[in-house]
């Protein structure tokens, strides 16, 4: 499948999970061995859960084991690079998120080409991103939050799953749309977003942008 860069990045951005595998697999003898599903997030993340569900079904269909490997770090580029450098035989897949497109936008140099080194296969799922606030903040709606931010510019802060994460971009987009001045507090990896939510409840952060699966 040949996609223009803009089309490919748009496709990556609209899905929370966008799997891709390297080219060159021989259809007649495929698969010939166990496969790998690499997730550039920590265990327990939304992408990890989806990858494990996918791997289970693929193992049944392929009649070969599918091993899920978590390789988080560097804004998902570590795990993504591992897939880009894997043998181009179709046995290594990447299950990632909109961070795939974000990395191409925010990093001036990547160890892989996000267009040439991958073939997009399918969108697995979409997940809403929600905002949670400390109960004692006294807001019960987005309108209340915006009004508070207008009254206290620069005093709000929000936690996210890290620089370049979908929750980071969602928070920044909300700031721009609402005209708010709030400080971004990135957490180092996706699983630590739970701490962002917990800190929010303890008033260390005033709000957190999070995937709904993390809230639940």
Biotite code that builds the C-alpha atoms (Angstrom):
import biotite.structure as struc

atoms = struc.array([
    struc.Atom([0.000, 0.000, 0.000], chain_id="A", res_id=1, res_name="UNK", atom_name="CA", element="C"),
    struc.Atom([1.468, 3.346, -1.041], chain_id="A", res_id=2, res_name="UNK", atom_name="CA", element="C"),
    struc.Atom([0.315, 6.388, 0.918], chain_id="A", res_id=3, res_name="UNK", atom_name="CA", element="C"),
    struc.Atom([1.283, 10.014, 0.694], chain_id="A", res_id=4, res_name="UNK", atom_name="CA", element="C"),
    struc.Atom([2.928, 11.304, 3.868], chain_id="A", res_id=5, res_name="UNK", atom_name="CA", element="C"),
    struc.Atom([0.004, 13.562, 4.768], chain_id="A", res_id=6, res_name="UNK", atom_name="CA", element="C"),
    struc.Atom([-2.522, 10.778, 4.216], chain_id="A", res_id=7, res_name="UNK", atom_name="CA", element="C"),
    struc.Atom([-0.479, 8.312, 6.268], chain_id="A", res_id=8, res_name="UNK", atom_name="CA", element="C"),
    struc.Atom([-0.009, 10.664, 9.218], chain_id="A", res_id=9, res_name="UNK", atom_name="CA", element="C"),
    struc.Atom([-3.688, 11.565, 9.142], chain_id="A", res_id=10, res_name="UNK", atom_name="CA", element="C"),
    struc.Atom([-4.543, 7.866, 9.216], chain_id="A", res_id=11, res_name="UNK", atom_name="CA", element="C"),
    struc.Atom([-2.241, 7.385, 12.196], chain_id="A", res_id=12, res_name="UNK", atom_name="CA", element="C"),
    struc.Atom([-3.628, 10.396, 14.029], chain_id="A", res_id=13, res_name="UNK", atom_name="CA", element="C"),
    struc.Atom([-7.281, 9.396, 13.922], chain_id="A", res_id=14, res_name="UNK", atom_name="CA", element="C"),
    struc.Atom([-6.745, 6.015, 15.554], chain_id="A", res_id=15, res_name="UNK", atom_name="CA", element="C"),
    struc.Atom([-5.707, 5.240, 19.088], chain_id="A", res_id=16, res_name="UNK", atom_name="CA", element="C"),
    struc.Atom([-4.240, 1.997, 17.817], chain_id="A", res_id=17, res_name="UNK", atom_name="CA", element="C"),
    struc.Atom([-2.607, 1.769, 14.422], chain_id="A", res_id=18, res_name="UNK", atom_name="CA", element="C"),
    struc.Atom([-0.812, -1.523, 13.794], chain_id="A", res_id=19, res_name="UNK", atom_name="CA", element="C"),
    struc.Atom([1.763, -1.727, 11.036], chain_id="A", res_id=20, res_name="UNK", atom_name="CA", element="C"),
    struc.Atom([4.133, -4.438, 9.863], chain_id="A", res_id=21, res_name="UNK", atom_name="CA", element="C"),
    struc.Atom([7.169, -4.421, 7.622], chain_id="A", res_id=22, res_name="UNK", atom_name="CA", element="C"),
    struc.Atom([6.913, -5.330, 3.962], chain_id="A", res_id=23, res_name="UNK", atom_name="CA", element="C"),
    struc.Atom([8.087, -8.338, 2.043], chain_id="A", res_id=24, res_name="UNK", atom_name="CA", element="C"),
    struc.Atom([6.279, -11.303, 3.573], chain_id="A", res_id=25, res_name="UNK", atom_name="CA", element="C"),
    struc.Atom([5.806, -14.232, 1.222], chain_id="A", res_id=26, res_name="UNK", atom_name="CA", element="C"),
    struc.Atom([2.083, -14.900, 1.103], chain_id="A", res_id=27, res_name="UNK", atom_name="CA", element="C"),
    struc.Atom([2.358, -18.583, 0.078], chain_id="A", res_id=28, res_name="UNK", atom_name="CA", element="C"),
    struc.Atom([4.532, -19.661, 3.032], chain_id="A", res_id=29, res_name="UNK", atom_name="CA", element="C"),
    struc.Atom([3.351, -17.160, 5.600], chain_id="A", res_id=30, res_name="UNK", atom_name="CA", element="C"),
    struc.Atom([3.621, -17.395, 8.549], chain_id="A", res_id=31, res_name="UNK", atom_name="CA", element="C"),
    struc.Atom([6.661, -19.625, 8.918], chain_id="A", res_id=32, res_name="UNK", atom_name="CA", element="C"),
    struc.Atom([7.433, -19.048, 12.599], chain_id="A", res_id=33, res_name="UNK", atom_name="CA", element="C"),
    struc.Atom([6.304, -17.320, 15.772], chain_id="A", res_id=34, res_name="UNK", atom_name="CA", element="C"),
    struc.Atom([5.486, -13.643, 15.425], chain_id="A", res_id=35, res_name="UNK", atom_name="CA", element="C"),
    struc.Atom([6.028, -10.576, 17.578], chain_id="A", res_id=36, res_name="UNK", atom_name="CA", element="C"),
    struc.Atom([3.702, -7.725, 18.418], chain_id="A", res_id=37, res_name="UNK", atom_name="CA", element="C"),
    struc.Atom([5.725, -4.790, 19.705], chain_id="A", res_id=38, res_name="UNK", atom_name="CA", element="C"),
    struc.Atom([3.980, -2.177, 21.836], chain_id="A", res_id=39, res_name="UNK", atom_name="CA", element="C"),
    struc.Atom([5.906, 1.073, 22.492], chain_id="A", res_id=40, res_name="UNK", atom_name="CA", element="C"),
    struc.Atom([4.029, 1.547, 25.775], chain_id="A", res_id=41, res_name="UNK", atom_name="CA", element="C"),
    struc.Atom([4.155, -0.036, 29.205], chain_id="A", res_id=42, res_name="UNK", atom_name="CA", element="C"),
    struc.Atom([2.186, -3.119, 30.172], chain_id="A", res_id=43, res_name="UNK", atom_name="CA", element="C"),
    struc.Atom([-1.384, -2.322, 31.127], chain_id="A", res_id=44, res_name="UNK", atom_name="CA", element="C"),
    struc.Atom([-1.736, 0.629, 28.770], chain_id="A", res_id=45, res_name="UNK", atom_name="CA", element="C"),
    struc.Atom([-4.645, 0.783, 26.335], chain_id="A", res_id=46, res_name="UNK", atom_name="CA", element="C"),
    struc.Atom([-2.407, -0.134, 23.390], chain_id="A", res_id=47, res_name="UNK", atom_name="CA", element="C"),
    struc.Atom([-0.942, -3.052, 25.364], chain_id="A", res_id=48, res_name="UNK", atom_name="CA", element="C"),
    struc.Atom([-4.387, -4.444, 26.175], chain_id="A", res_id=49, res_name="UNK", atom_name="CA", element="C"),
    struc.Atom([-5.434, -4.201, 22.531], chain_id="A", res_id=50, res_name="UNK", atom_name="CA", element="C"),
    struc.Atom([-2.191, -5.828, 21.397], chain_id="A", res_id=51, res_name="UNK", atom_name="CA", element="C"),
    struc.Atom([-2.702, -8.798, 23.715], chain_id="A", res_id=52, res_name="UNK", atom_name="CA", element="C"),
    struc.Atom([-6.254, -9.303, 22.523], chain_id="A", res_id=53, res_name="UNK", atom_name="CA", element="C"),
    struc.Atom([-5.040, -9.119, 18.933], chain_id="A", res_id=54, res_name="UNK", atom_name="CA", element="C"),
    struc.Atom([-2.125, -11.489, 19.569], chain_id="A", res_id=55, res_name="UNK", atom_name="CA", element="C"),
    struc.Atom([-4.438, -14.103, 21.073], chain_id="A", res_id=56, res_name="UNK", atom_name="CA", element="C"),
    struc.Atom([-6.699, -14.111, 18.017], chain_id="A", res_id=57, res_name="UNK", atom_name="CA", element="C"),
    struc.Atom([-3.763, -14.032, 15.600], chain_id="A", res_id=58, res_name="UNK", atom_name="CA", element="C"),
    struc.Atom([-2.174, -17.020, 17.338], chain_id="A", res_id=59, res_name="UNK", atom_name="CA", element="C"),
    struc.Atom([-5.386, -18.950, 16.790], chain_id="A", res_id=60, res_name="UNK", atom_name="CA", element="C"),
    struc.Atom([-5.608, -17.892, 13.142], chain_id="A", res_id=61, res_name="UNK", atom_name="CA", element="C"),
    struc.Atom([-1.930, -18.245, 12.237], chain_id="A", res_id=62, res_name="UNK", atom_name="CA", element="C"),
    struc.Atom([-1.398, -21.458, 14.221], chain_id="A", res_id=63, res_name="UNK", atom_name="CA", element="C"),
    struc.Atom([1.783, -19.831, 15.475], chain_id="A", res_id=64, res_name="UNK", atom_name="CA", element="C"),
    struc.Atom([2.602, -18.148, 18.806], chain_id="A", res_id=65, res_name="UNK", atom_name="CA", element="C"),
    struc.Atom([2.371, -14.350, 18.862], chain_id="A", res_id=66, res_name="UNK", atom_name="CA", element="C"),
    struc.Atom([4.539, -12.786, 21.568], chain_id="A", res_id=67, res_name="UNK", atom_name="CA", element="C"),
    struc.Atom([3.744, -9.292, 22.859], chain_id="A", res_id=68, res_name="UNK", atom_name="CA", element="C"),
    struc.Atom([6.813, -7.199, 23.717], chain_id="A", res_id=69, res_name="UNK", atom_name="CA", element="C"),
    struc.Atom([6.583, -3.893, 25.605], chain_id="A", res_id=70, res_name="UNK", atom_name="CA", element="C"),
    struc.Atom([9.291, -1.432, 24.566], chain_id="A", res_id=71, res_name="UNK", atom_name="CA", element="C"),
    struc.Atom([8.331, 1.973, 25.937], chain_id="A", res_id=72, res_name="UNK", atom_name="CA", element="C"),
    struc.Atom([10.449, 5.100, 25.973], chain_id="A", res_id=73, res_name="UNK", atom_name="CA", element="C"),
    struc.Atom([11.505, 8.167, 24.007], chain_id="A", res_id=74, res_name="UNK", atom_name="CA", element="C"),
    struc.Atom([7.971, 9.085, 23.005], chain_id="A", res_id=75, res_name="UNK", atom_name="CA", element="C"),
    struc.Atom([7.314, 5.576, 21.563], chain_id="A", res_id=76, res_name="UNK", atom_name="CA", element="C"),
    struc.Atom([10.304, 5.816, 19.193], chain_id="A", res_id=77, res_name="UNK", atom_name="CA", element="C"),
    struc.Atom([12.252, 2.962, 20.850], chain_id="A", res_id=78, res_name="UNK", atom_name="CA", element="C"),
    struc.Atom([9.606, 0.334, 20.191], chain_id="A", res_id=79, res_name="UNK", atom_name="CA", element="C"),
    struc.Atom([8.731, 1.775, 16.808], chain_id="A", res_id=80, res_name="UNK", atom_name="CA", element="C"),
    struc.Atom([12.371, 1.700, 15.741], chain_id="A", res_id=81, res_name="UNK", atom_name="CA", element="C"),
    struc.Atom([12.608, -1.964, 16.763], chain_id="A", res_id=82, res_name="UNK", atom_name="CA", element="C"),
    struc.Atom([9.847, -2.787, 14.295], chain_id="A", res_id=83, res_name="UNK", atom_name="CA", element="C"),
    struc.Atom([11.413, -0.664, 11.551], chain_id="A", res_id=84, res_name="UNK", atom_name="CA", element="C"),
    struc.Atom([14.686, -2.594, 11.929], chain_id="A", res_id=85, res_name="UNK", atom_name="CA", element="C"),
    struc.Atom([13.082, -6.031, 12.172], chain_id="A", res_id=86, res_name="UNK", atom_name="CA", element="C"),
    struc.Atom([13.379, -8.513, 9.315], chain_id="A", res_id=87, res_name="UNK", atom_name="CA", element="C"),
    struc.Atom([10.952, -7.428, 6.551], chain_id="A", res_id=88, res_name="UNK", atom_name="CA", element="C"),
    struc.Atom([9.075, -10.723, 6.518], chain_id="A", res_id=89, res_name="UNK", atom_name="CA", element="C"),
    struc.Atom([5.765, -9.719, 8.120], chain_id="A", res_id=90, res_name="UNK", atom_name="CA", element="C"),
    struc.Atom([6.362, -11.537, 11.406], chain_id="A", res_id=91, res_name="UNK", atom_name="CA", element="C"),
    struc.Atom([6.842, -8.350, 13.434], chain_id="A", res_id=92, res_name="UNK", atom_name="CA", element="C"),
    struc.Atom([3.921, -5.988, 13.996], chain_id="A", res_id=93, res_name="UNK", atom_name="CA", element="C"),
    struc.Atom([3.602, -2.646, 15.732], chain_id="A", res_id=94, res_name="UNK", atom_name="CA", element="C"),
    struc.Atom([0.550, -1.685, 17.772], chain_id="A", res_id=95, res_name="UNK", atom_name="CA", element="C"),
    struc.Atom([0.775, 1.977, 18.655], chain_id="A", res_id=96, res_name="UNK", atom_name="CA", element="C"),
    struc.Atom([-1.324, 5.105, 18.981], chain_id="A", res_id=97, res_name="UNK", atom_name="CA", element="C"),
    struc.Atom([-1.574, 8.633, 17.624], chain_id="A", res_id=98, res_name="UNK", atom_name="CA", element="C"),
    struc.Atom([1.889, 9.078, 19.155], chain_id="A", res_id=99, res_name="UNK", atom_name="CA", element="C"),
    struc.Atom([3.180, 7.537, 15.911], chain_id="A", res_id=100, res_name="UNK", atom_name="CA", element="C"),
    struc.Atom([2.112, 10.658, 14.046], chain_id="A", res_id=101, res_name="UNK", atom_name="CA", element="C"),
    struc.Atom([3.040, 12.983, 16.902], chain_id="A", res_id=102, res_name="UNK", atom_name="CA", element="C"),
    struc.Atom([6.623, 11.722, 16.962], chain_id="A", res_id=103, res_name="UNK", atom_name="CA", element="C"),
    struc.Atom([7.009, 12.524, 13.277], chain_id="A", res_id=104, res_name="UNK", atom_name="CA", element="C"),
    struc.Atom([5.751, 16.025, 13.980], chain_id="A", res_id=105, res_name="UNK", atom_name="CA", element="C"),
    struc.Atom([7.734, 16.930, 17.109], chain_id="A", res_id=106, res_name="UNK", atom_name="CA", element="C"),
    struc.Atom([11.095, 15.201, 16.592], chain_id="A", res_id=107, res_name="UNK", atom_name="CA", element="C"),
    struc.Atom([13.409, 16.773, 14.024], chain_id="A", res_id=108, res_name="UNK", atom_name="CA", element="C"),
    struc.Atom([15.172, 13.450, 13.417], chain_id="A", res_id=109, res_name="UNK", atom_name="CA", element="C"),
    struc.Atom([13.874, 9.918, 13.834], chain_id="A", res_id=110, res_name="UNK", atom_name="CA", element="C"),
    struc.Atom([15.856, 6.663, 13.465], chain_id="A", res_id=111, res_name="UNK", atom_name="CA", element="C"),
    struc.Atom([13.225, 5.441, 11.001], chain_id="A", res_id=112, res_name="UNK", atom_name="CA", element="C"),
    struc.Atom([11.058, 6.791, 8.192], chain_id="A", res_id=113, res_name="UNK", atom_name="CA", element="C"),
    struc.Atom([7.436, 6.786, 9.383], chain_id="A", res_id=114, res_name="UNK", atom_name="CA", element="C"),
    struc.Atom([6.156, 6.462, 5.814], chain_id="A", res_id=115, res_name="UNK", atom_name="CA", element="C"),
    struc.Atom([8.662, 4.238, 3.997], chain_id="A", res_id=116, res_name="UNK", atom_name="CA", element="C"),
    struc.Atom([9.479, 1.808, 6.808], chain_id="A", res_id=117, res_name="UNK", atom_name="CA", element="C"),
    struc.Atom([5.914, 0.745, 7.623], chain_id="A", res_id=118, res_name="UNK", atom_name="CA", element="C"),
    struc.Atom([2.770, -0.491, 5.933], chain_id="A", res_id=119, res_name="UNK", atom_name="CA", element="C"),
    struc.Atom([-0.455, 0.565, 7.692], chain_id="A", res_id=120, res_name="UNK", atom_name="CA", element="C"),
    struc.Atom([-2.872, -2.335, 8.169], chain_id="A", res_id=121, res_name="UNK", atom_name="CA", element="C"),
    struc.Atom([-5.886, -1.334, 10.233], chain_id="A", res_id=122, res_name="UNK", atom_name="CA", element="C"),
    struc.Atom([-7.279, 0.899, 12.924], chain_id="A", res_id=123, res_name="UNK", atom_name="CA", element="C"),
    struc.Atom([-8.025, -1.246, 15.958], chain_id="A", res_id=124, res_name="UNK", atom_name="CA", element="C"),
    struc.Atom([-9.962, 1.123, 18.179], chain_id="A", res_id=125, res_name="UNK", atom_name="CA", element="C"),
    struc.Atom([-10.686, 4.663, 19.223], chain_id="A", res_id=126, res_name="UNK", atom_name="CA", element="C"),
    struc.Atom([-10.626, 5.907, 22.801], chain_id="A", res_id=127, res_name="UNK", atom_name="CA", element="C"),
    struc.Atom([-11.970, 9.198, 24.169], chain_id="A", res_id=128, res_name="UNK", atom_name="CA", element="C"),
    struc.Atom([-9.678, 11.488, 26.111], chain_id="A", res_id=129, res_name="UNK", atom_name="CA", element="C"),
    struc.Atom([-11.313, 13.079, 29.128], chain_id="A", res_id=130, res_name="UNK", atom_name="CA", element="C"),
    struc.Atom([-10.412, 15.771, 31.646], chain_id="A", res_id=131, res_name="UNK", atom_name="CA", element="C"),
    struc.Atom([-10.551, 15.098, 35.381], chain_id="A", res_id=132, res_name="UNK", atom_name="CA", element="C"),
    struc.Atom([-10.172, 17.746, 38.064], chain_id="A", res_id=133, res_name="UNK", atom_name="CA", element="C"),
    struc.Atom([-9.600, 17.832, 41.801], chain_id="A", res_id=134, res_name="UNK", atom_name="CA", element="C"),
    struc.Atom([-13.005, 17.704, 43.570], chain_id="A", res_id=135, res_name="UNK", atom_name="CA", element="C"),
    struc.Atom([-12.128, 20.683, 45.761], chain_id="A", res_id=136, res_name="UNK", atom_name="CA", element="C"),
    struc.Atom([-11.460, 22.829, 42.693], chain_id="A", res_id=137, res_name="UNK", atom_name="CA", element="C"),
    struc.Atom([-15.149, 23.613, 42.727], chain_id="A", res_id=138, res_name="UNK", atom_name="CA", element="C"),
    struc.Atom([-15.849, 23.075, 39.020], chain_id="A", res_id=139, res_name="UNK", atom_name="CA", element="C"),
    struc.Atom([-18.547, 20.762, 37.693], chain_id="A", res_id=140, res_name="UNK", atom_name="CA", element="C"),
    struc.Atom([-18.291, 21.367, 33.951], chain_id="A", res_id=141, res_name="UNK", atom_name="CA", element="C"),
    struc.Atom([-15.929, 22.455, 31.183], chain_id="A", res_id=142, res_name="UNK", atom_name="CA", element="C"),
    struc.Atom([-17.600, 25.863, 31.307], chain_id="A", res_id=143, res_name="UNK", atom_name="CA", element="C"),
    struc.Atom([-16.770, 26.167, 35.016], chain_id="A", res_id=144, res_name="UNK", atom_name="CA", element="C"),
    struc.Atom([-13.163, 25.134, 34.353], chain_id="A", res_id=145, res_name="UNK", atom_name="CA", element="C"),
    struc.Atom([-12.699, 27.691, 31.589], chain_id="A", res_id=146, res_name="UNK", atom_name="CA", element="C"),
    struc.Atom([-14.173, 30.438, 33.727], chain_id="A", res_id=147, res_name="UNK", atom_name="CA", element="C"),
    struc.Atom([-11.829, 29.523, 36.581], chain_id="A", res_id=148, res_name="UNK", atom_name="CA", element="C"),
    struc.Atom([-8.843, 29.521, 34.243], chain_id="A", res_id=149, res_name="UNK", atom_name="CA", element="C"),
    struc.Atom([-9.797, 32.958, 32.948], chain_id="A", res_id=150, res_name="UNK", atom_name="CA", element="C"),
    struc.Atom([-9.986, 34.289, 36.498], chain_id="A", res_id=151, res_name="UNK", atom_name="CA", element="C"),
    struc.Atom([-6.657, 32.743, 37.481], chain_id="A", res_id=152, res_name="UNK", atom_name="CA", element="C"),
    struc.Atom([-4.347, 32.816, 34.447], chain_id="A", res_id=153, res_name="UNK", atom_name="CA", element="C"),
    struc.Atom([-1.146, 30.829, 34.908], chain_id="A", res_id=154, res_name="UNK", atom_name="CA", element="C"),
    struc.Atom([-2.337, 29.156, 38.113], chain_id="A", res_id=155, res_name="UNK", atom_name="CA", element="C"),
    struc.Atom([-3.707, 25.974, 36.539], chain_id="A", res_id=156, res_name="UNK", atom_name="CA", element="C"),
    struc.Atom([-1.550, 22.979, 35.664], chain_id="A", res_id=157, res_name="UNK", atom_name="CA", element="C"),
    struc.Atom([-2.395, 19.734, 33.921], chain_id="A", res_id=158, res_name="UNK", atom_name="CA", element="C"),
    struc.Atom([-0.791, 16.314, 33.914], chain_id="A", res_id=159, res_name="UNK", atom_name="CA", element="C"),
    struc.Atom([-0.428, 14.073, 30.866], chain_id="A", res_id=160, res_name="UNK", atom_name="CA", element="C"),
    struc.Atom([1.155, 10.745, 29.908], chain_id="A", res_id=161, res_name="UNK", atom_name="CA", element="C"),
    struc.Atom([4.273, 12.546, 28.690], chain_id="A", res_id=162, res_name="UNK", atom_name="CA", element="C"),
    struc.Atom([5.595, 14.971, 26.095], chain_id="A", res_id=163, res_name="UNK", atom_name="CA", element="C"),
    struc.Atom([4.203, 14.115, 22.671], chain_id="A", res_id=164, res_name="UNK", atom_name="CA", element="C"),
    struc.Atom([1.508, 11.804, 24.019], chain_id="A", res_id=165, res_name="UNK", atom_name="CA", element="C"),
    struc.Atom([-2.068, 12.034, 22.806], chain_id="A", res_id=166, res_name="UNK", atom_name="CA", element="C"),
    struc.Atom([-3.080, 13.334, 26.239], chain_id="A", res_id=167, res_name="UNK", atom_name="CA", element="C"),
    struc.Atom([-0.422, 16.058, 26.021], chain_id="A", res_id=168, res_name="UNK", atom_name="CA", element="C"),
    struc.Atom([-1.693, 17.209, 22.630], chain_id="A", res_id=169, res_name="UNK", atom_name="CA", element="C"),
    struc.Atom([-5.281, 17.013, 23.811], chain_id="A", res_id=170, res_name="UNK", atom_name="CA", element="C"),
    struc.Atom([-4.453, 19.212, 26.796], chain_id="A", res_id=171, res_name="UNK", atom_name="CA", element="C"),
    struc.Atom([-2.602, 21.737, 24.669], chain_id="A", res_id=172, res_name="UNK", atom_name="CA", element="C"),
    struc.Atom([-5.425, 21.812, 22.142], chain_id="A", res_id=173, res_name="UNK", atom_name="CA", element="C"),
    struc.Atom([-7.909, 22.427, 24.934], chain_id="A", res_id=174, res_name="UNK", atom_name="CA", element="C"),
    struc.Atom([-5.749, 25.289, 26.224], chain_id="A", res_id=175, res_name="UNK", atom_name="CA", element="C"),
    struc.Atom([-5.644, 26.919, 22.801], chain_id="A", res_id=176, res_name="UNK", atom_name="CA", element="C"),
    struc.Atom([-9.344, 26.461, 22.131], chain_id="A", res_id=177, res_name="UNK", atom_name="CA", element="C"),
    struc.Atom([-10.312, 27.839, 25.540], chain_id="A", res_id=178, res_name="UNK", atom_name="CA", element="C"),
    struc.Atom([-7.668, 30.573, 25.600], chain_id="A", res_id=179, res_name="UNK", atom_name="CA", element="C"),
    struc.Atom([-6.221, 29.351, 28.897], chain_id="A", res_id=180, res_name="UNK", atom_name="CA", element="C"),
    struc.Atom([-2.767, 29.740, 30.420], chain_id="A", res_id=181, res_name="UNK", atom_name="CA", element="C"),
    struc.Atom([-1.917, 26.437, 32.146], chain_id="A", res_id=182, res_name="UNK", atom_name="CA", element="C"),
    struc.Atom([1.366, 24.647, 32.855], chain_id="A", res_id=183, res_name="UNK", atom_name="CA", element="C"),
    struc.Atom([1.945, 21.205, 31.352], chain_id="A", res_id=184, res_name="UNK", atom_name="CA", element="C"),
    struc.Atom([3.331, 18.578, 33.774], chain_id="A", res_id=185, res_name="UNK", atom_name="CA", element="C"),
    struc.Atom([4.466, 15.524, 31.765], chain_id="A", res_id=186, res_name="UNK", atom_name="CA", element="C"),
    struc.Atom([4.733, 12.096, 33.339], chain_id="A", res_id=187, res_name="UNK", atom_name="CA", element="C"),
    struc.Atom([7.506, 9.882, 32.031], chain_id="A", res_id=188, res_name="UNK", atom_name="CA", element="C"),
    struc.Atom([5.470, 6.961, 30.752], chain_id="A", res_id=189, res_name="UNK", atom_name="CA", element="C"),
    struc.Atom([1.894, 6.016, 30.057], chain_id="A", res_id=190, res_name="UNK", atom_name="CA", element="C"),
    struc.Atom([1.352, 3.984, 33.210], chain_id="A", res_id=191, res_name="UNK", atom_name="CA", element="C"),
    struc.Atom([2.353, 6.972, 35.333], chain_id="A", res_id=192, res_name="UNK", atom_name="CA", element="C"),
    struc.Atom([-0.712, 8.788, 34.085], chain_id="A", res_id=193, res_name="UNK", atom_name="CA", element="C"),
    struc.Atom([-2.448, 7.048, 36.966], chain_id="A", res_id=194, res_name="UNK", atom_name="CA", element="C"),
    struc.Atom([-0.184, 9.136, 39.216], chain_id="A", res_id=195, res_name="UNK", atom_name="CA", element="C"),
    struc.Atom([-1.205, 12.265, 37.332], chain_id="A", res_id=196, res_name="UNK", atom_name="CA", element="C"),
    struc.Atom([-4.827, 11.460, 38.124], chain_id="A", res_id=197, res_name="UNK", atom_name="CA", element="C"),
    struc.Atom([-3.953, 10.619, 41.729], chain_id="A", res_id=198, res_name="UNK", atom_name="CA", element="C"),
    struc.Atom([-1.931, 13.824, 42.104], chain_id="A", res_id=199, res_name="UNK", atom_name="CA", element="C"),
    struc.Atom([-4.888, 15.702, 40.691], chain_id="A", res_id=200, res_name="UNK", atom_name="CA", element="C"),
    struc.Atom([-7.080, 14.290, 43.425], chain_id="A", res_id=201, res_name="UNK", atom_name="CA", element="C"),
    struc.Atom([-4.452, 15.268, 46.004], chain_id="A", res_id=202, res_name="UNK", atom_name="CA", element="C"),
    struc.Atom([-4.315, 18.797, 44.520], chain_id="A", res_id=203, res_name="UNK", atom_name="CA", element="C"),
    struc.Atom([-0.717, 18.531, 43.312], chain_id="A", res_id=204, res_name="UNK", atom_name="CA", element="C"),
    struc.Atom([-2.188, 19.024, 39.856], chain_id="A", res_id=205, res_name="UNK", atom_name="CA", element="C"),
    struc.Atom([-5.401, 20.892, 39.211], chain_id="A", res_id=206, res_name="UNK", atom_name="CA", element="C"),
    struc.Atom([-6.448, 18.749, 36.265], chain_id="A", res_id=207, res_name="UNK", atom_name="CA", element="C"),
    struc.Atom([-5.319, 15.831, 34.132], chain_id="A", res_id=208, res_name="UNK", atom_name="CA", element="C"),
    struc.Atom([-5.958, 14.864, 30.535], chain_id="A", res_id=209, res_name="UNK", atom_name="CA", element="C"),
    struc.Atom([-6.361, 11.101, 30.334], chain_id="A", res_id=210, res_name="UNK", atom_name="CA", element="C"),
    struc.Atom([-7.746, 8.292, 28.199], chain_id="A", res_id=211, res_name="UNK", atom_name="CA", element="C"),
    struc.Atom([-11.069, 7.080, 29.516], chain_id="A", res_id=212, res_name="UNK", atom_name="CA", element="C"),
    struc.Atom([-9.594, 3.594, 30.070], chain_id="A", res_id=213, res_name="UNK", atom_name="CA", element="C"),
    struc.Atom([-7.118, 5.086, 32.569], chain_id="A", res_id=214, res_name="UNK", atom_name="CA", element="C"),
    struc.Atom([-9.897, 6.839, 34.476], chain_id="A", res_id=215, res_name="UNK", atom_name="CA", element="C"),
    struc.Atom([-11.949, 3.659, 34.730], chain_id="A", res_id=216, res_name="UNK", atom_name="CA", element="C"),
])
